[in-house]
Amino acid sequence: MHQAKDRFLLKRLVLAGCGVALTAAAALSISLLSGGASAASEKICLTGSLHFDYRSAESGPEKPWQTRPVRNANVELWGREGALGSARKLNTQALFTDVANGGFKACYTPERSRAMDMMWVRVSAESSRLWKVTNGKGATFTWNSPIQTAVSASRSLGTRRPRSGDMRAWHAFDTGNELWWKRGNPKSNCWSARETDDNECTELTMQWVSSAPSGTVYDPQHNTVHLTGDAPDSEHTVLHESAHFLQHRLFGGWFPQVTRCIRHWVDKASSETCAWTEAFADSAAAYVLGDYRYVGPNGIPISFAHGPTYDDGDTVQGNVGGSLLDLWRNVDGGTWNRTIALLSTHNISTFREYFTLRPTAHLVTDDKARQILRNHTINY
Ligand SMILES: [Zn+2]
């Protein structure tokens, strides 16, 4: 978007999976109770919460620091019962950080003794297998709690924070919730109703590389949003790029042949295909966040209201994005869900095609709808 490059990346990426290796310090060994079977084992839980600090581009160019819980992230409990075995993942059911406060609670009942040699909690910047944030090497960002040793009763770990250098990854991850919650798919947990098996959803990968100038690209070949530098400071930017993925999934893996789109601006003419796909991403971000603008990573907003700097017509993404938002909010009952359903059943290359197809999704194209478009200099 804007000053950032935003084009489809075709180069092949090598994603090497690697986990965080923890070196376990020698721990106190726990003396086993003789005839351990007679000792009633009790459940041991580690509780706490994970919050992250972030710079908020949505709050203005000074980007003040704010704090928020990490919501909906995968939680694992790791550890070992005896001093000699190797640590392993202990939980068998999926656990997530709490949506309200980033809280976690992970429990395990020792099998042979009354205590665990060591235990710790791992939170990943991934939610189920629906979206995740990886580093430049393709490893998912994780936070590991301090290792607890000789754990014979439940412990509270308090409110914790990820490494300061990882905060932007957690901000991007948490922002992913906002789009997933509003994806408008009544058929499955997947991003698109074209995918109906909850175990086979296409996952969105956001790859964030800190040591690069601010930039954003969606790579459809790998379902990957690339974010560099301070790009995650802007939730509009994270959501805009993620919405390219969403539209790609709504179209079932198809995407329009987009022209004249290597550089494009909200208020300037590009092409019908560029304006349509970029406007969908712009308006998705604004719809999800409940506003009427795009905010770049520098904290500078631009409104979708047609203004003096704007070019005219449906090759301008701001004109199309403003029209989409106005239709959803003022004609379509305050929701984009029927538009989402329309995109889940038709492959659409331009806004004109979309508008023409609206009646098939029981959406109007009457005088009121056309007047909304005229307010954005689009005359159909
Ligand atoms: Zn874009």
Residues whose N, C-alpha, C, O or C-beta is under 5 A from the ligand:
A	BS01	ZN	D6 E278 A281
